Amino acid sequence: MARPFSIHRVQRRLGKGLFWLYCSLSYIFLLAPIVVVIGTSFNGPTETVDASFDFPPKNLSFHWYTQIPRTQFEALGLSFALAAISAVGACLLGVPAALGLVRSNLPGKALIAAIFRAPLQIPSIVTGIAFLQLYYLVGDLTGLYWQGTLAGLALGHIFVATPYVVGTVTAILQRFDRRLEEAAVIHGATPWRAFRRVTLPVIMPGVYAGALYAFMVSFADVPISIFLTVPGFVTYPVEIFFALENDFDPSLMASASVVILVCLALLLVMQRVVGLEVLLRTGGGGGR
Amino acid sequence: MFSFILVAASQLVFLERSFFKDLGLGRTGKDFILDNYVRFFTDGFYLNTLWVTVKTSALAALFTLLLGFPVAYLIARMRSRWAMVLLASIVVSTFITIVIKVYGLIVIFSASGVLNKTLLSLGLVSGPYSIFGKETGVVIGLMHFTLGFGVLLLYSVIQTIPRSFEEAAQIHGASRWRVYYRVIFPLALPGVTAMVLMVFNMCMGAFTSAALLGGGRVFTLPVLIQRTVFMDIKYSMAATLAAVLLFSVILINILSIYLLRRMRAAHLVTV
């Protein structure tokens, strides 16, 4: 027997359909540029530059992947090295900071916490120019100019990346039951051993998640790097930025696709190691 | 920790520079003057830049909320394994550097790109439609920068709202729409305001998408700062612009938090 016709059911179906359509449009908006970049990178050799941007791609080939210039590889290398240094540096600064913030009863704890969060609130272009001015000042005083050096670049990146680690580790520490540590000490463990064997394994997912955030933030940054790099020593995003300002080089799509795949791989590894939920819970709540 | 405070303090080094006069070629005078600030607040060009920055950021934050909220809700309430896939694709798109996304946008919106070919063949536009050098383009670029963050934040907010609240409302006869705007939205409002403010902050400082999609015609403060450093080589003017940007961000944030508190006190919003 056919179900009786109900205007309410039709309305509900329609509403649900519209909702799904709306969400799909958001997704298309969000993902279209990435799909297009990957897609066009497989275009075969073309007669005009315009044709190399065809989507869907024609004459599928890896042509543009063989055309990636040296400068882009060098920039990629620098970006990876820098991101790794920033992630490690941010952890070295951020983990003790988070422990101090959650555990100690320092006066002015709120102020210190605010200072640690500050780099997230300051517009990154302001951070960039502040570091540039700082390096000029230090250079004038000591004769050592830091702009255009790996150390100078890394310092700027660590500055913006540390709050993410502080956020993710704090989020985990706040839920951590201190009695576990106390139990370990009662059973004869030294405080250091208790920390290493009990606390550290618990906060490790937060450290991983924070390190990943730090890595990604550093790897994606333009506004700070643009002030702290010099020609011949640029990070990958800055390299593409200038390339886009000047002219279109289809080989960019190939290297960009490589970067997208590497980001994807990194996230898959993270998903395997700590799970996406940890990344979201800790990052969404505390990181930003 | 001490070193960190040192770094935080050093952030204000540039403020000092903003009080000196530019002598050209990056040299600055020694006298303490307010010239740069006077110039900023009397020159229509600079004031307009500030206005464009605030306007595009506010629009981007608003649209991020409009596009992001339903998606975040969808993922948070999905019970199948697909939720993880949808979430993962948001995370991926968030973490990919904005330069690459802008690159994709340029390909999509170029005169012979996918979109224009489709629009032209459908007869929807007479000539190729372009977003470059327009504020629309800048807003679209900013949204690509923030939408992923927005969705992830809203997702974590909506997840904390127990599903049973919605069910209770539905059992008592509330329509789907009513559940949304009487139950979910008010409960999510603190998170929503936090997200909107954060996205607004991000946009105010966003440089890349505004610089590339503005095409040298739309100037936001970050774009102007970079140009002042690299093209005009006027460090103290750039420092002034940076200071104005920083303090307008702080001011707008304080103001909106204050307004929200007032509204809460007057029971205009039930948070």
Chai-1 contact restraints between the chains, C-beta under 6 A:
chainA,res_idxA,chainB,res_idxB,connection_type,confidence,min_distance_angstrom,max_distance_angstrom,comment,restraint_id
A,Y22,B,P70,contact,1.0,0.0,6.0,A-B,restraint_1
A,C23,B,P70,contact,1.0,0.0,6.0,A-B,restraint_2
A,C23,B,V71,contact,1.0,0.0,6.0,A-B,restraint_3
A,C23,B,L74,contact,1.0,0.0,6.0,A-B,restraint_4
A,S26,B,L67,contact,1.0,0.0,6.0,A-B,restraint_5
A,S26,B,V71,contact,1.0,0.0,6.0,A-B,restraint_6
A,L30,B,S93,contact,1.0,0.0,6.0,A-B,restraint_7
A,L30,B,L147,contact,1.0,0.0,6.0,A-B,restraint_8
A,L31,B,S93,contact,1.0,0.0,6.0,A-B,restraint_9
A,P33,B,K101,contact,1.0,0.0,6.0,A-B,restraint_10
A,P33,B,G104,contact,1.0,0.0,6.0,A-B,restraint_11
A,P33,B,L105,contact,1.0,0.0,6.0,A-B,restraint_12
A,I34,B,G104,contact,1.0,0.0,6.0,A-B,restraint_13
A,V36,B,G104,contact,1.0,0.0,6.0,A-B,restraint_14
A,V36,B,V107,contact,1.0,0.0,6.0,A-B,restraint_15
A,V36,B,I108,contact,1.0,0.0,6.0,A-B,restraint_16
A,V37,B,Y103,contact,1.0,0.0,6.0,A-B,restraint_17
A,V37,B,G104,contact,1.0,0.0,6.0,A-B,restraint_18
A,D50,B,S112,contact,1.0,0.0,6.0,A-B,restraint_19
A,F53,B,V107,contact,1.0,0.0,6.0,A-B,restraint_20
A,F55,B,V114,contact,1.0,0.0,6.0,A-B,restraint_21
A,I115,B,A8,contact,1.0,0.0,6.0,A-B,restraint_22
A,P123,B,M204,contact,1.0,0.0,6.0,A-B,restraint_23
A,P123,B,G205,contact,1.0,0.0,6.0,A-B,restraint_24
A,P123,B,L245,contact,1.0,0.0,6.0,A-B,restraint_25
A,S124,B,G205,contact,1.0,0.0,6.0,A-B,restraint_26
A,I125,B,G205,contact,1.0,0.0,6.0,A-B,restraint_27
A,I125,B,F207,contact,1.0,0.0,6.0,A-B,restraint_28
A,I125,B,P222,contact,1.0,0.0,6.0,A-B,restraint_29
A,I125,B,I225,contact,1.0,0.0,6.0,A-B,restraint_30
A,V126,B,A242,contact,1.0,0.0,6.0,A-B,restraint_31
A,V126,B,L246,contact,1.0,0.0,6.0,A-B,restraint_32
A,I129,B,F14,contact,1.0,0.0,6.0,A-B,restraint_33
A,I129,B,A238,contact,1.0,0.0,6.0,A-B,restraint_34
A,I129,B,A242,contact,1.0,0.0,6.0,A-B,restraint_35
A,A130,B,Q11,contact,1.0,0.0,6.0,A-B,restraint_36
A,A130,B,F14,contact,1.0,0.0,6.0,A-B,restraint_37
A,Q133,B,V13,contact,1.0,0.0,6.0,A-B,restraint_38
A,Q133,B,F14,contact,1.0,0.0,6.0,A-B,restraint_39
A,Q133,B,R17,contact,1.0,0.0,6.0,A-B,restraint_40
A,L134,B,S10,contact,1.0,0.0,6.0,A-B,restraint_41
A,L134,B,V13,contact,1.0,0.0,6.0,A-B,restraint_42
A,L137,B,V13,contact,1.0,0.0,6.0,A-B,restraint_43
A,F159,B,V7,contact,1.0,0.0,6.0,A-B,restraint_44
A,M216,B,F95,contact,1.0,0.0,6.0,A-B,restraint_45
A,A220,B,T97,contact,1.0,0.0,6.0,A-B,restraint_46
A,V222,B,T208,contact,1.0,0.0,6.0,A-B,restraint_47
A,P223,B,F207,contact,1.0,0.0,6.0,A-B,restraint_48
A,P237,B,T97,contact,1.0,0.0,6.0,A-B,restraint_49
A,P237,B,V99,contact,1.0,0.0,6.0,A-B,restraint_50
A,I240,B,V99,contact,1.0,0.0,6.0,A-B,restraint_51
A,F241,B,V99,contact,1.0,0.0,6.0,A-B,restraint_52
A,L244,B,L212,contact,1.0,0.0,6.0,A-B,restraint_53
A,A256,B,I100,contact,1.0,0.0,6.0,A-B,restraint_54
A,I260,B,I96,contact,1.0,0.0,6.0,A-B,restraint_55
A,C263,B,F95,contact,1.0,0.0,6.0,A-B,restraint_56
A,C263,B,I96,contact,1.0,0.0,6.0,A-B,restraint_57
A,L264,B,V92,contact,1.0,0.0,6.0,A-B,restraint_58
A,G284,B,L152,contact,1.0,0.0,6.0,A-B,restraint_59
A,G284,B,L153,contact,1.0,0.0,6.0,A-B,restraint_60
A,G284,B,S156,contact,1.0,0.0,6.0,A-B,restraint_61
